[in-house]
Amino acid sequence: MVRHADPLTGRASAPAARRRPSRRAVRAGAVVVWAAGIVAAFAVGWHLRRAGLATEDALPPLHARLRDRPPTWGMLPALAVAAAGVAVLPPLASRLPWRALPPVAWAGAALWAVALAVVDGPGALAGPLDAPTEYPAGLAQLRPDPAEWLRTFTERLGGYTTHVRGHPPLPMLVLWLLERAGLAGTGWAAALVVAAGSSAAAAIAVTVRELAGERAARAAVPFLVLAPLGVWVATSMDALFLGVGAWGTALAALAARRRPARPGARVAAAVGAGLLLGCLPYLSYGLLPLFAVPAAVLLLARPRPVVLAALGAGLVVVPAALTAGGFWWPDGVRATLDTYLVSRGSARRSYGYFVFADLAVLGLLVGPAVAHAVPDAVLDAAAAAVRRAARALPSVRALPSAPSPGPGAALPVCAALVGMLALDLSGVTKGEVERIWLPFAAWTLAAVSLRGPRSRWWLAAQAATALAVQALVLSPW
């Protein structure tokens, strides 16, 4: 057996084969914790509701209810897509030319999300956006004078629909622009949301390739396509936020890459990344922690100063435009918090319950394969941090380093987890996180590109998780 030198001490480490069982045990334990956490969250939620202590949701921790009876024929499209995906995606991911793979991932993720949604009929795609609490219901107040609507947005916040009150003005402005382009109605809005949300599969694959190499990106693609979070991509506006954040980060990774590229293309990608990332705080106040993911990408890629300057220039465009239009972001945060507390709606949910139950919902969004792979991401990110610190010490700098998969995919995964944990502990996200987590949770799927599961059985388990949720649960999104 080959022994590798420890980069800190120079001593021979234990054989790799002897270390593997401990990692396998950690991964197996993570899957057990994943399953137990989900069961416990629903069991405690049922008990709280029965005791009259949780009345906001019919099926806590989800903002949903149990179906009266599982759908039958309506499940067939989703079952067919799942079976085809499990059979076809792994060989496609390994054999297709790279240029073709991101579009295939996008198309596959869109097909998966739509197949899950139409379990309740074709009308279920646009149905969630037809609710009187959703954004399109507030368009009538915006149409007469968008400039006046933006200028008085904070002052008149209490008179808007639930989701408009809970968010900055940019989602409404996007829908208004879509309408002005001749694509009016919730059907077109749903098409935009599903297209943007499903495109994140391609964006994350592109980012993983830039940070960790093509082999890692190809390993991640099947899991990015058949993700359980596809249940909420069609149709929740947060899927639009997912797409914007994912492509902003992907463009940042492309701009920062060290491979040969035209300077103009690199600068254009950086400006595009800045424009998209600058939209995030104006799409949802809760997206501020998502900046941890592009920050991790930039930390790994160490872009040239010109790239950082171009990214910064793009980053200020949307905030400057909306500020000039009369919307001051800190005032929006304050007004939204005030209406949230006065409405007594979700603010009445139990912090003590949801601070743990929201993490169980995250488990449903990402599935058992990610639970199995996340320990590797955490350990690899920690090992990379130790190596970076060790190289900074003069006495260690010359020591040989042990082979390592590197932090390429691990650091963004951990950044997304830290962002969600920050939101969770803040108490801002008490419930309804099945949609709120979308822009964050999709990044954790990249964990499978490490030494995590790549077999069809784990991919089938991912699809089965989504199918079970859709068969048993009726969600407003």
N, C-alpha and C positions, 0 to 999 in steps of 0.2 A: 504493500500500500504506500501511496505517496503522501508525505507529510508536507504541509505548507508552513512557511514562516509567518509568525504573527507580526504585523507591521509595527506594533508598539514595543514588543519585547525582543523580537528576533528569534524567539524560541519556536521549536517545532510544535505545531498544533496537532490536535487529535485527527486521525484519518477522517476524510469526508464521510465515508460510509458509516462511521460510528456516530457522527453528528446528525444524520438524517432522521433517525427515529424520533428525536426530540422535536424536530420541526414538524414531523408528521403528527405527533401527539398534539402539538399546539394548534395545527390546522383542524384536526378532528374536534378538539375542544371548542374551537371557535364556531364550528357548525352546530355543536350541541348547544352552545350559548345562544346562537342565532335562533334555533327552534324553540328553546325554552323561553327566551325573552318574548317572542311573539305570542306564545301560548299564555304566558303570565300576563302580558299586557291586556289581552282580550278577557282573560278570566277576572282580573281586577276591575277592568272597565265594566264588565257585566255586574259584578258585585256592587260597584258604586252606583250604577244606574238603578239597580234593584232597590238600593237603600235611599234613592232620591237625591243622591249627591252629585250625579252627573246627568244633566238633563239637556245639554246642548246637542248631543249626538246620540243617534239611535244605536250605534255600534262602536262605542269608543274602543280604541283610540282613533278609528277612522270616522270621518264625517260622512257617514253612509249608513245603510241599513242592510240587514240580511234579506235576500230574495225570498219571496213566498215559496217559490219552487225554482230549481235550477233550470236554465234554458236548455232546450234539446237540439232541435234542428239549427237554431241560431249559432250554436257552437261549432258547427261543421267547418265553416271557413277558417276559423282560428285554429282548429285542430289540424286542418290540412296544411296551413302555413307553418305551424309548429313542426309537423312531421317532415315536411319538405326542407325546412330550415336546418333541422338537426341532421338530415341526411346529406344535404348539398353544401351548406355553408363551410364546413371545415375543408373539404377539397378545393372549393372555390377560393377560399382565403389563402390557401397554400400555393395554388397554381396560376391564378389570374395574374396578368401583368399589373404592376402596381397602379398605373394610371387608371385602370378600369375598376380597381377595388373600392376606393371611396364612393364613386357613384353607385356601385352595387350595394354597398353598406347603407347608403342613404335610401335607396329604393326598397331594400329589404326591411329596414326599420319602419319606413312609412307603411309598407304593406302589412307588417305585423301590428302596428298601432291601429290601422283601419280595420283589419280583420277582428281584432279584439273588440273594437267599438261597435261594429255592426252585429254583434251578438244580440243587441236589442233593436235591430232594424237599421236601415240606412239613415233614418232620421236622427239616430243617436249621435251622428258625427257633429251636426250643428246644434242639436238639442240643448247641450249645456250652455251655449251662448245665448239661447233664447230666454233664459231665466230672467225675471224682473230685477234680480240683484246684480246681474252681470254688466259688463262694460257697454255692449251695444244698446242696452236700455237707456243709457245716458246720452246717446248721440243727439237726441232731439234738443237737449239743452246746449249742446256745443255748436250745432249747425248755424244758427242765425249769425253769430259773430265769434269765430274761433279766437281772435285776438283778445276780445273782451272776456271770453271764457277763461283763457289762460291768465289774464291779468287779475281776475277776481277769483281764481280757483281756490285759494286758501280761505278767503272770506266767506265764500258760498259753499264750502265743503259739506256742511251738514245737510244740504238739500239734494245731494247726489246719491246715486245708488250705492249699495254696500261695497262693491269692489272698487268703484271709482273713489269712494271716500278713503279706502284703505291703501291707496297707491298714489304715486306721483302722476302728473298729467300725461306723460308720454304714451302709455298704452292707448289712451283715448285719441290722441293726435295721430297715432299710427292707423287706427281704424277709420278716422276721418279722411286721412290721405288715401286710404284704400277705396273709400267710397267716392272720393273726388276723381279717382282714376277710372271710375265706371264699374268698380267691383263692389257694389253695395250688397248688403244682406249678410246674415250670419253664415250662409253657406260659403261665401268667399272668405269671410273671416276665419272660419274653421279650416279651410284649405291652407290659408297662410300659416295658421298655428301648427297644423300637422306637418306641413312642409318644413317649417323652421325647426320644430322640435326633433323630427326624425333626422334632419341633416346633421344634428350633433354627433350621430354615429360616425359620419365621415370626418367631421372636424376633429373629434377626439382621436380617431385613427391617424390622421395627418400629424397631430401633435405628438402622439406616442412615437411615430416613425422618426420625427425630428430629434426627439430626446433620447430614445432608447434603441432605435434601429428598426429596420423593416421587418425583421423576424418577430419582434415583440408586437409590432402593429398588426401583423397578419394573425398572430395568436389571439389578439383582442377582438378582431372584427366579428366573429360569430356571436360573441357574448354581448357586444354592443348592439347587434341587430335584434337578438331574441331576449332583450332585457325585460324583466317583469315591469319596470316602470313604463313600458309601452301602454299599459292599461290607462295611464293618466296623460299620455301625450295627446291622445285624441279623446276629449278635447278640453284642455285647460290652457288659459292664456299664459300660465307659467311655462308651458312648453315653448312659447315664443321667446321668453326670457332665456331659456336653456340654449336655444339656437344662437341667440345674439352673443351670449357669454362664451359659448364653445367656439364660434368662429372668430371672435375677438382674440381668444387665446391662441387658436391655431395660426392666425395671421401673425401674431407676435412671435410664435415659434419659427414660422417661415422667415420672418424678417431677421431674426437673430441667428439663423443657422450659419455655420462656418463653411458650408459647401460653396463652391463657385456659383456666383449669381450676379446678374447685372445690378450695379448700385441703384439704378432707378427702380428696378423691381423690388429690391429690398426696402427702399424708402417708401414706395407705394404700399407695400404690405404693412409697414409700420404705421403709416397714417390710417389705413383701413382698420388696423387693430385698435388704434386709439379712438377712432370714431365709434366703433362698436362698444368698446369697453366704457367709453364715456357715457353711453346710453344707460348702463346698468343701474346707477342710483336713481335715474329718472323713470325707469320702468317699475322698480319696486325698491322700497326703502330697505328691505331685508337682503338685498343683493350686495350690500357693501362688503360683507365678509367674503364674498366670492372672489374679490380681488386677490385673495391669498393664492389662488390657482395660477393666474398669469404672473404673479410675483414669483412663484416657485419656478415657472418656466424661464423667466428672465434670469433668475439666480443661477439656474443650471446652464443656460445658453451663453451667458455673459456677452450680450450684444455690443456692437461698436457704439461709440458716442453718437454718431449720426443717426443710428437707428433709434436710440433712446430719445433723441431730440425730435425726430419725426413722430414717434409714438406720443410723446408729450404734446406736440402740436395738435395731433388729431384728438387727443383726450379732452381738450378744453372746448372743442367746438360746440357740442351739444349743451353742456352746462352753460356756456356763454350765451348761446342763442336763447335758451329758456329763461335765463336770468334777465336778459335784455327784454324778453317778452313780458316780464312782470312776475315770474314765479321764482321765489327765493326758497331754496331747498330746505334750510333749517326751519323756516316758518311752516313749510309743508309737513315736516316731521312732527312738529309741535301740535299743529292743528289735527293731524291724523290721530296722534296719541290722545288728544282731548276727546275727539268723537268716539274713539275706541272705548274709552273709559265711561263716557256718558251713555253709550248705547247699551252697556251692561251685557252685551252678547257674549262673544268668546272670551271677554275679560273675566267672566265668572268661572271659567274652567279652572280646575285644580292644578296649580303649579307642581305640587308634589307628585301628582300622578303623571302629568304629561311630560315632565322633565325626563322621565324614564320611558314612558310609552311612545313618545315621539321617535326615540331611537329604535323601538321595535318596528314602527312604521317604515323607518329607513331600511330595516332588514327585509321587509316585504318588497320594497322598491328595487333592491339590488339583488336579492336572491341568495341561495346557499353557496353558489360558486364564488361569489365575492367574499362571503363570510370565510370561506375556506382559504382564499388568497390574501386577504387583508393582513394577516400576521406577517407574511413575507414582506409586504409593502412597508409596514411599520419597522420591522427589523432592518430592512435594507436602507431605509431613510436614516435610521439611527446609526447604522454602521457607516454610512456616507458622512454623516456629521462628525463622527469620531475620527474618520480618516482625514477629513478636511482640517479638523483641529490639530491632529497629530502632525500633518505636513507643515503646519505653521510653527512647530517647535524645531529649532535648529538641530537638536540632537536626534530627532526622529526623521528628519527630511530625507536622509540618505538611506534609510532602511528599506529593504524590499517590501513590496506590498503584495498581499494575498489576492488571488483572483476573486473578482466580485462582479455580480450582474450590474452594479451601478445603480444610482438613484433615478435614472431616466424617467421611469413610469412611477416609481415609488413616491417621489416628493410631491407631485401634483395630487396623487391620491390622498396622501396625508394632509395636504393643504385643504382639500375639500372637506375632509373629516373634521379638521380643526374649525373651519368656517361654520359647519353645521353644529358642532358642539358649542361654539360661542353663541350662536342664535338660540340654541336649546336652553343653555344656562341663563340667558338674558331674560327668559320668560316672554319674549315677544312672540314666539311661535308656539302657542298653546293650542294644539289641535290643527286640523286641516293641513298637516305637513305633507300628506301624500302628493299635493301639488307644489307646496312651497319648497320641498326638498329637491324637486326635479333638476334645477340648474346645478346643484351641488352633487347629487347622488350619481348622475351619469358619469362623473369623473372617477368614481370609485370602481367602475367596471374595468378600468384600465389595469386594475390590480391583477387580473388573470393573465396579463402578458408577462408576469414575472415567473416564478416557479410554481404558480398556482395551477388549478385544474384546466386541462385542455381537452379532455376526452368528451365524446358524444354524450356520455352518461351525465356529466355535469351540465352540458348544454341543454339536455333534455330536462334536467331538474329545474333549470331557469325557466324554460317554457312552461313546464308543469305548474310552477308557482304562479305565473301570470294567468294561466287558464283556470286554476283553482280560485284565485281572487275574483276573476270575472264571472265565474259560474256561481259563486256563493254570495257575492256582494253587489249591491246596486248603489253606485256612486253618482252624485250630481255632476261629476266631471267625466 
